[in-house]
Amino acid sequence: MSSKSQSVSEKAKLGIIYATMSKFSGTFMQFFGSVALARLLEVSDFGLVQMGTMIIGFATKLGEFGFNMGLVQRREEVREEHVNTLFIMDFLFKLTLFGIVMLALPYLAEYFHEPRLEAVMPAIALYMVLDCFSNPGTTMLDRQMNFGAQARIQIIERFIEITTSVGMAFAGMGVWSLIYSKIIAISVSAILASRAAHWRPSLKFDFQASKELFRFGGWIFFRNMCREMADNVDYFIIGRYLNAQQLGYYTKAFDLMRLPQRRITRSINSVMFAAFARVQDQPEKVRAGFEKAVLAVSLVSYPLLIGMLIVAREFVEVVFGEKWLPMTLPLQIMCVAGVLRSIDPFLNSVVTATGFVRHTAFRRLVEFALLAVACYIGVQYGIVGVSIAVVIVSFIVMFLMVNLLKQVSISGWREYLAPQMPAFGGSVLMAITMLVFQYVSKNVLHLPALAAMIGMTIIGSLTYLGVLWLTKPKRVIALWQESAQDVHKLTGKARGKIRGVLGKLGMATTIK
């Protein structure tokens, strides 16, 4: 292996550790913050913010043009004018979109039958504009593979958002606590990312740099547009044909289902895309990295999602309260989709990083079309029908994406399914023991919801870990040994820094 490949490999491994630490800490904070907010605020508050967020999310994709991923994927040197061009284009487009959203606001409020939307949208749209100042810094940190700085910034941003939102909710600010907290957090994140990347906003625009980035970013823009439409079409349909309260139930259920994807898969995926881009001309290394990533994510996401499917009712009742019980069945249905979606980002990253971004763009367009039709049919049966539609489309999209990997000669069904087998087998046996305990606790022991949930969680966790320990799958053992070595290297560096600091202070230390 070349020195370059070794460097990229080491950075990728450390990046995954940093990103995982960041996402796990963020998940921990978000979970307790979400529970507090769910009890302090009304269900319709979450639905209202989701309406505004999906409008802004769609508008934000209009202004991205994929330049940020173009900077990360670019083989040649990235110059200052590339970053400044990214910032200027992003800023001008989002200012324009801010104005368009404000002009369209009365029509949007009428479409969703939600007059409160006119009051909250200006503040939500401001978040879109402020994001322009964060984007260049985070993009350059990705390019530099400086994942340690990324992790620290993400933890700080999440901590600020959660603490301020809960504090404002306690103060009685209602739906505004969900909005102002995001504005404060993204502002702090923008400052920290800019400082870490040594970038300052500049109005220097370079047409040649924009042309170079657009050759790659144009397809990213098209793909992002299709992805944004696919990610939000169910929200738009529920908001249009049902109401804010039903959207609130659906949003909370969908967010819980998507938690492993957002907090685990994406944390690793951001690292893997940068690593794949660096070794895009070495298919065997891309394939090996892809299989390890699929194995690692499936080992965590499968038991979480299958376990959530089984304990969903007890979990919702205990954690969020009885007013949230209508979201139980949609949550259980979408956990099936979550298993499929947890691997999906890696499929996109492998294809995109190796230059086949056009293929993923058309795949996203197909996904949007299928979801639009399926959700329109499903909404006739409420949020349960929409949840079933999401599961069906997830199966179809997974099939199409793996076939795409085969077409571009990166991977195939074996490379996709084999790494998932240890997690799948352990999760099936885990589910059986949890269902048995659930039946006994309900019909024989008559345990309260909290005791039943704790019991199922303990029994399920022990079963899953026990199956892996008894069967000792070779892939899992190899991954564990490699991860242990990487963690040891990381902690060794930390111990070295601590010894250096203590030495400068003239303090003796026994840290080895």
N, C-alpha and C positions, 0 to 999 in steps of 0.2 A: 504494500500500500504506500502510495506517495505521501510525502510530508504534508502536501496540501490536503489530501483526503483524510489523513490523521487529524489535522487541525480542525477540519470541518466536522469530523466524527466526534471529537472531544467536545467541541463547542455545542454540537447538537445534543449530546448526552447531558452536559451540564445545563443546557437550556431547558431540556425537558424536566430536569429536577427543579430548577428555579420556577418554571411555569407551573409545575404541579403543586409546589409549595404555595405559590401565589393563589392558584385556583382553589385549593383546598381551604386555605385560610379565608378566601373570599366567600366560598360556599358556606363555611361555618358562620361567618358574620351575616351573610344574606339570609340564611335560614332563620336565624333568631330575629333578624330585623323584619323578615316577611311575616313571621308569626305575630310579632307585636303590631305591625301595621294592619294585618288582617283582622285583628281584634279591635283596633282603635278606629279604623275607617269603615265606611260602608262598601258593600260589594260593588255598587254602581260607580264608586270613585275609581276603582281599578279599571272598570270597563271604559270610563270616560278618558282616563289617561292613555289607555291602550288605543283608543280611537285616534287621539292626537299623535301618539308615538308612531303608529303605522303610517299616518299621512306624512309625517316628517321623515320617517325612515325611507319611504318611497321617494320623496323629494331629494333626500340626501344622496341617494344612488344616482340621481340625475346629474349631480354635480361632481361625482368622483372621477369619472372617465377612466378608472382603473390605473391612473398614473402611479399610485403608491405601490401596487404590486409590480408595475413595470420597473420601478426603481429597484425593488428587491430582486427581481428576476434578471435584470440587466447584467450581461457578462462584462461589458466594458466599464471603465471608471465612471462613477457618478460625480458630476461636478456641481458646484454651488448653484449654477444657473438651472440645473435640473430641479433641485429642491425648491428654489424660489419660484420657478414656473409652476410647479405643483401647487404651491401655496396660493399664488395669484389666481390661477384658474379656478381652484377650489373656492376661494373667497368670493370672487366675482359671481360665479354661478350660484352660490348659496345665498348671496344677497339678492340676486334676481329671483330665486325661488322663494325667498322670504316674502318678497312683494307679491308674487303670484299667489302664494297661499293666503295672504291677507285679503287679496281681491276675491278669491274663491271661497272665503270662509262662510259667507251666508249660505251658499249653495251646499257646502259640505255639511253644515249644521242641519240643513233641510234633508239632505240625503240620509243621514243617520238618525233623523228625528230627535236630535239632541241639542236644544238651544244653549246649554251650558258650554258647548264646544267653542262658541265665539269668545267666551271669557278666558278660557285657558290656552287657546292656540297661540296667541302672540308669545307667551312665555315659553311654550314648548318649542316654537319655531326659533327662538333665540338660541336654544341649545344647539340647533343645527349649525348656526353661524359660528358659535364659539368652538365647535369641533374642528373648524378649519385651522385653528392655532395649535391644536394637539396633533393633527395628522402628520405634518412633516417630521416632527421630532420622533414620534413612534415609528414612522416608516424608516428613518435612518437608523434607529436602534435595531430594527429588524435586519436591515441591510448589513450592519456591523456585527450582527449576531450577539449584541450586548443584552442578553436575556436577563442578567442579574438586575440591571437597571430597570428593565421592563417590569420585572416582577415586583420590585419595590414600589414603583409608581402605581401599578395596578392595586396593590394592597392598600396604599394610602388613599387612592381614589375611592375604592370600595368602602373603606372605613369611614371616610368623610360623608359619602352619600348615605350610608345606613344610619350613622349616628345623628346626622342633621335631620333626616326624614322622620326618624322615630321621635326626636326631640320636638320637632314642629308638630307632629301628630299629637303628642302629649299636650302641647300648648293650644290645641284646638284649631289648627290651621287647615284641617281637613285635606281635601284633594291637593291643595297647594304644597303640602309637605312632600308629595311625590314628585313635584315639578321643580321647586326651588332647590331641593337637595341635589338633583342632577346638574343643575346649572353651576352650583358652587363646586361640585366635585370635578366637572370637566374643566373648569377654569384653573383649578389647582393642578390637575393632571397636565394641562397644556404648558404651564410654567415649568413643571418638573421635567417633562419630556424634552422641552426646548433646551433647558440647561444641560441635561445629560447628553444630548446629541450635539451640543455646541452650535446650535442653530438659532438665528434671530430673524424675525420677519423682515423681508426686504421686498421692494417693488421692482427689482430687476427681472425683466421678462426676456426670455430668449426663444425666438420662433423655431430655431433649429432644434433646440432641446425639446420643445413641445412636439415637433414632428417625430423625433426619435422615440419618445415615450408613447406617442399615440399609436405607433405601429403595433405595439403590444397591448397598450391600454385600451384601444378601441374595442377589442373583443372582450376584454375584462369588463368594460362599461356595459356592453350588451348583455354579458352573462349576469352581472350584478343586477341589472334591471329585471331580467327574467327571474333571478333568485328572489329579489325583493317582492315581486308580484306573487311568486309561488309561496313565499313565507307569510304573506299577509292576505291572500285571497279569501281564506276561511274567516279571518277577522272581519273583512269588509262585508262578506255575505251575512255573517251573524249579526253584525251591527246594523245592516240594512233591513233584514227581514225579521229579526227578533228584537232585542233591546239591550241597553247597557248592562243590566243585571245579568242576563244570560251570557253576555260577552265577558263579564267579570268572572263568572264561574268557569267558562271555557278557557279564558286567559290563564287563570291560576292553575288549572289542570294541565294545560299545555306547557306552562313554565316548569312545573314539577317534572313532567315527562322529559322535557328538554334539558333538565339540570345536568345529567351526566355529559350530554353533548356539549353544552356551553362551558361547563367547569372542568371537564376532563379532556374530552376529545379536542376542543378548540385550543386548550392550553398547549397540548402536544403538537397540534396541527400547525400553529403559527411557527413553531420551531422547525418542524419537518419541512414546511414549504421552503424556508430559507436554505435548509440543508439540501433538499432535493434540487433546488435551483443551482447550487454550487457544483453538484456532481451529475447534472442532467445528461452529460455525455457518457455516463458510465451506468448502463441499464442494470447490471448485476448489483450494484450498490443501491440503486433506487429500489429495486425489488426486495433486497434484504431489509432495508430500512422500513419499507411498507409493511412487510410481514411482522416485524417486531412491534411496530406501532399498533397494528390490528390486534396482535396478541395482548399487549399491555392494556389497551382500552377495553377490550372485551372482558378481560379478567375482572375489571372494576365495574363497568357499566351493566353487564348482564345480570349479576346478582342484585345490584341496586334496583334495576327496573323490574325484574321478575318479582323480587321481594316486595317492591312498592305495589305491584298489581295485586298481590295477595292481602297485604295489610292495609289497603287503601281506605276502607271504610273506618277502621279503628284509628288510623293515622289522621284522617280528616276530622273526625269527631274530637279526638284528644287535642290535636295541635291547633286547628283553626276554629273549632266550635261548630255547633249544630247548624248554624245559618249557612255553612259552606257544604253541607252534606249533598246537595244536588249535583256537585261536581264529581262525586265518587265514581259513578259508572263511566263518564267520559274519561276520567283519569285512568281507570283500569284498561279501557279499550286502547287508549293512546300509548300505554306502556309497551304494547306490542310494536307500535310504530317506532317507539324510542329505541328498541333493540336494533332495528334496521338503520335508523338515522344516526346512531352513535358512531358508525364506521364511515358514514357518507362523506364527511369532510376530507378524509384521507384519499378517497377515490378521486375527488376533485383536485386535491393538491398534487397528487402524482401526475395526473394528466396535464394540469396547468403548468407546473414547474418544468416539465419536459417539453413545453412549447406547443401543446395541442389544445390551447385555450379555446379555439373555435369550436371544438367538439363539445366541451363542457357548456359552452354558451347555448348551443342548440339543444343539448340535453335539458338544460334549465327551462328553455322555452316549452319543450314537451311536458315537463313536470307542471308548469303553470297551467297549460291548457287542460291537462288531465284533472288537476285539482279544482280548477274553476268549474268544470262540468260536474265532477263528483260532489263537490260541496254544495252546488246549487241544487242537486238532487237530494243530498243528505239533509239540508237545512229544513226540508219539509217535515222531517222527523226530529227537529230540534238539535241541540248540541250533541246528542248521542249519535244522530245520523251523520253529522259532520265529522265526528271522531272516527266513525267506521270508514268514511270516505278517505280520511287521512291515512288510515292503515292500508287500505287497498292500493292507493297510489304509491305509498312507500314501498310495497312489494314490487310493483311494476318498475319504479324508478331504480331500485336496487338491481333488478335483473338487467335493465338497459345499461347501467353504469358498469357493471362487471363485464358485460359483453364489449363495451367500449374499451376497457383496459386490454382485452384480448386483441382487439383490432389494432391498437397502437403498439402491440407487442411488449407491454410492460408487465402484465400479470394475467392470471386466469382464474377459473373457478377454484382450482386446487389451492393456489396461493391465497385466495380470499377466504375460503372456508376452513382450511386446515388449522390456521392459527386460532380460530374461534372455538374449536371442538372442546378443549379443556374447560373453558368457561361455560359453554353450552351444557356439557354433561354434568358439571358440578351444579349448575343452576337448576336443572331439571330435578335432580335428586333433592336439592334444597327445597324446591317448591313442594315436592311431595310431603316431606316432613312438616313443612309449615302448614299445609292444608290439613294434615292429620291433627296437628296440635290445635289449629283453629276450630275444627269440629269438636274436639274433646273439650276445649275451653268454653265453647258456647253451649253445647248440649249436655255435657256431663258436669263440668266444674262450675259453669255459670259465672265465669270471671268477668269483671268489668272491662271496658274497652282498653284502658291503660295497661292493665295487667296482661291482657291477651296480646296486645301489641308488643310489649316487652318480651313476653315469652316466645312469640313467633320470631322475633328478631334474633334472640339468643339462639334458639334451636336452629334457625336457618343459617346463621353465621357459622355455627359450629359444624353443621353438616357440610356446608360449602368448603370450608377450610379443611375439614377432615377428608373429604373426597380428594382434594388436590394433594394432601399430604400422603394418603394411602396409594394413590395411583402414580404420583411423581412423574407427570408428563415431562418429557425431555425438553420441550420448548420452554416450559415454565421454569424448570430448574436452571436452564442456561440463562434465561432472562433474569432470574433472581440473582445468580452469581455475578452477572455482568453489572446489574444495578447496584449490588452491594459494593463492588469495587469502585464504581463511580461515586457513590455516596461517601465512601472512605476517602477518596481523593479530595472531594469537595470539603469535607470536614477537616481534612488535613490542612488545606489552605486556610481555612478559618482559624484553626488552632495556631498556625504560623503567624497570622496577622495579630492574633491576641497576644502571643508571646512578644512580638515586635513592639506592640503598643506598651505592654507592661515593662519591657526592657527599657524603653525610652523614659518611662516614668520612674525608673530605678526600683522597680518592685520585683521581688523574686517570684517565680512561678514554677509549679510542678506540672504544668500542662505539657503533654507529650504530642 
